[in-house]
Amino acid sequence: MTLALQSPAYIRAISPYQPGKPITQLAREMNLPVDSIVKLASNENPLGMSPKARVAVNAAMAGVERYPDQFDLTRALSERFGIAPECIVLGNGSNDVLDMVARTFLAPGRSAVYSRHAFAVYPLATMSTGGECLQVEAKDFGHDLDAMLLAIRPDTRVVWIANPNNPTGTFLPYPALKNFLERVPDDVIVVLDEAYNEYLTPAQRADTVAWLKEFPNLVITRTFSKVYGMAGLRAGFGLASSEVADLIQRVRQPFNVNNLALAGAIGALDDHAFLDESFEANRRGMEQIIAGLNRLGLPYIPGAGNFVTFHAGDAGGINLRLLKQGVIVRPLANYGMPEHLRVTVGLERENQRFLNALSTAV
């Protein structure tokens, strides 16, 4: 008997998460200069990190020999959202919070509901606890809330919802989402993953944090990895009722957010000018990419994040031809979308480089 068989079957059944291909990896594989490669695969902010965050990170370097203290960021988030500190859980990116929710509420004999084409971490987090995955067919590449409600079983303890959704970019209007919450059983945790919340237009936005008073079973997750440009530092957070947050804190690893990430997150929260600049750059870039896809006759999914998912037919072949030209996008075969590719909105020149490369790859 091999050592691998000593691991539970539900662990052995997991397929590891596949991240966007790193620039350095493509450089090695294709023998390309690193500075010749454009990466538009991981929904990173092309403007980089918030300047205020960068200043704060540099200042925090002087204290990296000390273990982190989460007090200041928790207090800053408390003030920003008007919520008690006891309702806040910090994570090593919001991905960490998703994993903590799974470990808190799922186990063998319990199930979790999520939509097809939703974030790959939902089934991974569920399976890592021995929970059963209840995948619901998508509706126009997005969440079918009525079908998800019907999929909830007596043993269901978590429902995963991304809004906007990754990787499809679809958006659930908040009135429909609130109506869904009103119909979900009180003993089922609903995780509202709002990693791309800051990219929503003013007309699309809603104060979901205020919903926590009405729905004690709601957990909201957000991140500093996307619009704030801190993907490499890993900082995110969850908002929940104090009772739920207390339970999640019990499985949180000590010092799970490092000193530099804590300092950067505090600085980023106050950088409203950078947030506005990032929003506008994303809006213009989205228009640029969509116009290019239209010229090429490639259908796309209207999205509300900082990326566009489009139908490419021979997506595998097109992706390979893009890689050979030094352009990295995201294949979606592992999301059940083998004929689609996802491209992150980049700088104007990066978007044009992608479109030029795509025109020769299709």
C-alpha positions in Angstrom: 0.0 0.0 0.0 1.4 3.4 -1.0 1.5 6.4 1.3 -0.9 8.2 -1.1 -3.6 5.7 -0.1 -3.3 6.9 3.5 -4.9 10.2 2.4 -8.7 10.3 2.4 -10.3 9.5 -0.9 -11.9 12.9 -1.1 -8.4 14.5 -1.0 -7.1 12.2 -3.6 -10.0 13.1 -5.9 -9.1 16.8 -6.0 -7.5 18.2 -9.1 -5.2 21.0 -8.0 -6.1 24.6 -8.9 -4.6 25.8 -12.2 -3.5 29.4 -12.0 -2.8 31.7 -14.9 0.5 30.8 -16.5 3.3 33.0 -15.0 5.3 35.2 -17.3 8.6 33.5 -16.2 7.2 30.1 -17.0 6.2 31.1 -20.6 9.6 32.7 -21.0 11.3 29.4 -20.2 8.9 27.3 -22.3 9.0 29.5 -25.4 12.5 30.9 -25.0 11.1 34.4 -25.0 12.5 37.5 -23.3 10.5 38.2 -20.1 9.9 41.8 -21.0 8.4 40.8 -24.4 5.5 38.9 -22.7 2.1 40.3 -22.0 0.1 38.6 -19.3 -3.7 39.0 -19.4 -4.6 35.8 -17.6 -5.2 36.4 -13.9 -7.4 39.5 -13.6 -4.6 41.6 -12.1 -4.7 45.4 -12.1 -2.5 46.6 -15.0 -1.9 49.9 -13.2 0.0 48.0 -10.4 -0.4 48.6 -6.7 -2.1 51.6 -5.2 0.6 54.3 -4.6 -0.6 54.8 -1.0 -0.3 51.1 -0.5 3.2 51.1 -1.9 4.3 53.8 0.5 2.7 51.9 3.4 4.4 48.6 2.4 7.8 50.3 2.1 7.4 51.8 5.6 6.4 48.4 7.0 9.6 46.8 5.9 11.2 48.1 9.1 9.1 45.8 11.2 9.1 42.5 9.4 11.0 40.7 12.1 7.8 41.0 14.3 4.7 38.9 14.0 1.7 40.6 12.5 -1.0 42.4 14.4 -4.4 42.5 12.6 -5.9 45.2 14.8 -5.3 48.2 12.6 -6.7 46.7 9.4 -9.6 45.3 11.2 -10.4 48.7 12.7 -10.0 50.4 9.4 -12.5 47.9 7.8 -14.8 48.4 10.7 -14.9 52.1 10.2 -15.2 51.8 6.4 -18.2 49.5 6.4 -19.8 50.5 9.7 -19.6 47.0 11.1 -18.3 45.8 14.4 -14.7 44.4 14.4 -16.1 41.1 15.7 -17.8 40.7 12.4 -14.6 40.8 10.3 -12.2 37.9 9.4 -9.0 38.6 7.6 -7.6 36.3 5.1 -4.5 35.5 3.0 -6.5 36.8 0.1 -10.3 36.2 0.0 -9.5 32.7 -1.2 -8.2 32.0 2.3 -11.6 33.2 3.7 -13.5 30.9 1.3 -11.4 27.9 2.5 -12.0 28.9 6.2 -15.8 29.0 5.6 -15.6 25.5 4.1 -13.6 24.1 7.0 -16.0 25.7 9.5 -19.3 24.5 8.0 -18.6 21.5 5.7 -17.6 17.9 6.5 -18.3 14.4 5.2 -22.0 14.0 5.0 -22.6 17.7 4.2 -23.0 19.4 0.9 -22.4 22.7 -0.8 -24.3 24.2 -3.8 -22.6 26.2 -6.5 -23.1 27.1 -10.2 -21.4 25.5 -13.2 -18.7 27.9 -14.6 -18.3 29.5 -11.2 -14.9 30.0 -9.4 -12.9 26.8 -9.3 -12.1 27.2 -5.6 -15.7 26.5 -4.6 -15.6 22.8 -5.4 -11.9 22.6 -4.3 -12.7 24.0 -0.9 -15.8 21.8 -0.6 -14.0 18.6 -1.5 -11.1 19.3 0.8 -13.4 19.0 3.7 -15.1 15.8 2.5 -18.2 17.7 1.6 -20.3 16.8 -1.4 -20.4 19.2 -4.4 -23.8 20.0 -5.8 -23.2 21.7 -9.1 -26.2 23.5 -10.7 -26.4 24.1 -14.4 -25.7 27.7 -15.4 -28.2 30.0 -17.0 -26.7 32.1 -19.8 -23.3 31.3 -18.3 -24.3 32.7 -14.9 -26.1 31.7 -11.7 -29.6 30.2 -12.0 -30.8 31.2 -8.5 -34.1 29.3 -8.8 -32.3 26.1 -9.7 -29.7 26.7 -7.0 -32.5 27.1 -4.4 -34.1 23.8 -5.5 -30.7 22.1 -5.3 -30.4 22.8 -1.5 -30.8 19.6 0.4 -31.3 19.0 4.2 -27.6 18.3 4.4 -26.6 21.4 2.5 -24.6 23.9 4.7 -23.0 26.3 2.2 -24.1 28.0 -1.0 -21.3 29.7 -3.0 -22.2 32.7 -5.2 -19.7 35.0 -7.0 -21.1 38.4 -8.1 -19.7 39.3 -10.6 -18.9 35.8 -11.5 -15.4 34.5 -12.4 -14.6 33.4 -15.1 -17.7 34.4 -17.1 -18.2 38.0 -15.8 -21.9 37.6 -15.4 -23.7 39.8 -12.9 -26.7 39.1 -10.7 -28.9 42.2 -10.1 -29.0 42.7 -6.3 -32.8 42.7 -6.0 -32.8 39.1 -7.4 -30.0 38.2 -5.1 -31.7 39.5 -2.0 -34.9 37.7 -3.0 -32.8 34.5 -3.1 -31.4 35.2 0.4 -34.9 35.6 1.7 -35.8 32.1 0.5 -32.7 30.2 1.6 -33.1 28.2 4.8 -31.7 30.0 7.8 -29.3 27.2 8.6 -27.5 27.4 5.3 -24.5 29.7 4.9 -24.6 31.8 1.7 -21.2 33.1 0.7 -21.3 36.2 -1.5 -17.9 36.4 -3.2 -17.5 40.1 -4.2 -13.9 40.0 -5.4 -14.8 42.2 -8.4 -17.2 44.5 -6.5 -15.2 47.7 -7.2 -15.6 47.3 -10.9 -19.4 47.5 -10.8 -21.0 50.7 -12.2 -22.8 52.9 -9.7 -26.1 51.7 -11.1 -25.2 48.1 -10.4 -24.0 48.6 -6.9 -25.9 47.9 -3.6 -24.9 48.1 0.1 -24.7 44.3 0.6 -22.9 44.9 3.9 -26.2 46.3 5.3 -27.8 42.9 4.5 -25.8 41.2 7.3 -28.3 42.6 9.9 -31.1 40.9 8.1 -29.4 37.7 7.1 -27.2 36.2 9.8 -26.4 33.3 7.5 -24.7 35.7 4.9 -20.9 35.8 4.5 -19.4 38.5 2.2 -15.9 38.1 0.9 -13.8 40.8 -0.7 -10.1 41.2 -1.7 -7.3 43.6 -2.2 -5.9 41.4 -5.0 -8.0 42.9 -7.9 -8.7 46.7 -8.2 -6.2 47.5 -5.4 -3.4 45.8 -7.3 -2.1 43.7 -4.4 -2.5 40.2 -5.8 1.1 39.3 -4.8 0.8 40.4 -1.2 -2.4 38.3 -0.4 -4.9 40.2 1.6 -8.7 39.8 1.8 -11.5 39.7 4.3 -14.8 38.3 5.2 -17.8 40.1 6.7 -20.4 38.1 8.7 -22.5 38.1 11.8 -20.4 38.0 15.0 -21.5 34.5 15.7 -20.4 33.2 12.3 -17.2 35.3 12.3 -16.3 33.8 15.7 -16.6 30.3 14.3 -14.5 31.1 11.2 -11.8 32.7 13.4 -11.4 29.3 15.2 -10.0 27.7 12.0 -8.0 30.7 10.9 -4.2 30.2 10.9 -2.3 32.5 13.3 -0.7 35.4 11.5 -2.3 34.4 8.2 -1.9 38.0 6.8 1.7 39.3 6.8 2.9 42.7 7.9 3.4 44.1 4.4 0.0 43.0 3.2 -1.7 44.5 6.3 0.1 47.8 5.9 -0.6 47.9 2.1 -4.3 47.1 2.6 -4.7 50.0 5.1 -3.0 52.4 2.7 -5.1 51.1 -0.3 -8.4 51.7 1.5 -7.8 55.4 1.5 -6.5 55.7 -2.0 -9.8 56.8 -3.6 -8.0 58.5 -6.5 -6.3 55.3 -7.5 -9.6 53.4 -7.3 -11.3 55.9 -9.6 -8.3 55.7 -12.0 -8.5 51.9 -12.0 -12.2 51.9 -12.7 -11.9 54.3 -15.6 -8.9 52.4 -17.1 -10.9 49.2 -16.9 -14.0 50.8 -18.5 -11.9 52.1 -21.4 -10.0 48.8 -21.8 -13.2 46.8 -21.8 -14.6 48.9 -24.6 -11.3 48.5 -26.5 -11.3 44.7 -26.2 -15.0 44.3 -27.0 -14.6 46.5 -30.1 -11.8 44.3 -31.2 -13.7 41.1 -30.6 -16.6 42.5 -32.6 -14.3 43.3 -35.5 -13.0 39.7 -35.4 -16.6 38.3 -35.2 -15.9 36.5 -31.9 -18.9 36.3 -29.6 -18.3 37.3 -26.0 -20.1 37.2 -22.6 -21.1 40.7 -21.4 -19.1 41.0 -18.2 -19.1 43.2 -15.1 -15.5 42.5 -13.8 -12.1 43.4 -15.3 -12.0 40.6 -17.9 -13.9 39.4 -21.0 -14.7 35.8 -21.7 -15.2 35.1 -25.4 -16.0 32.1 -27.7 -12.9 31.0 -29.6 -13.9 27.7 -31.1 -10.5 26.0 -31.2 -9.6 27.7 -27.9 -6.7 25.3 -27.2 -5.1 25.9 -30.6 -5.7 29.7 -30.4 -4.3 29.8 -26.9 -1.1 28.0 -28.1 -0.7 30.4 -31.0 -1.1 33.4 -28.6 1.5 31.9 -26.2 4.0 31.6 -29.1 3.5 35.4 -29.7 4.1 36.1 -26.0 0.5 36.8 -25.0 -1.0 34.9 -22.0 -4.7 34.6 -21.6 -6.7 32.0 -19.7 -8.1 28.8 -21.2 -11.3 27.7 -19.6 -11.5 24.0 -20.3 -11.3 23.2 -16.6 -14.3 25.4 -16.1 -16.4 23.3 -18.5 -15.9 25.9 -21.3 -13.4 24.3 -23.7 -14.3 26.6 -26.6 -13.8 29.8 -24.5 -10.9 32.0 -23.5 -10.8 34.7 -20.8 -8.7 37.9 -21.3 -8.0 40.3 -18.5 -8.3 44.0 -19.3 -4.8 45.5 -19.5 -3.3 48.7 -20.4 -4.2 50.2 -23.8 -1.0 48.9 -25.5 -1.4 45.5 -23.9 -5.0 45.2 -25.1 -3.9 46.1 -28.6 -1.1 43.6 -28.5 -3.6 40.9 -27.5 -6.0 41.9 -30.3 -3.2 42.0 -32.9 -2.0 38.6 -31.8 -5.6 37.2 -31.7 -6.2 38.4 -35.3 -3.4 36.1 -36.5 -4.3 33.3 -34.1 -8.0 32.7 -35.1 
